[in-house]
Amino acid sequence: MTKERWEGGESWIAAADLSGKQYFLVKQSALDKVNLATAQGTETGVLQNKPKANEAAAVMRTGTTRVISDGSGTAISVGDKLSSDANGRAVKVTTGQYVGEAMEASSASGTVISMSLMFGGF
């Protein structure tokens, strides 16, 4: 069961239509604006709502959140460090920067899992 614990959220503006991207990783794209994260180490947090362009985007930066994962290439296990792929999905990483830690496993693309947000690096 995916878990969520709201601790630290921020209000941003969606730089593009993100209405189909709830629980994807996002990055700051301009002053007060966010768009999909497109690479490891660029993440600002996890999108919590479904904003269209120029609407308020709720971004969780601390706590436990749901996140869209892609464990199809490399399976994600509980405790694995996660970062963004090119499409804003959480993937397992073993080097570089990470945005959180998996609280559930994933072996498919598009799986919703729980993640504990903890920005850091190896």
Disulfide bonds with the S-S distance in Angstrom:
none
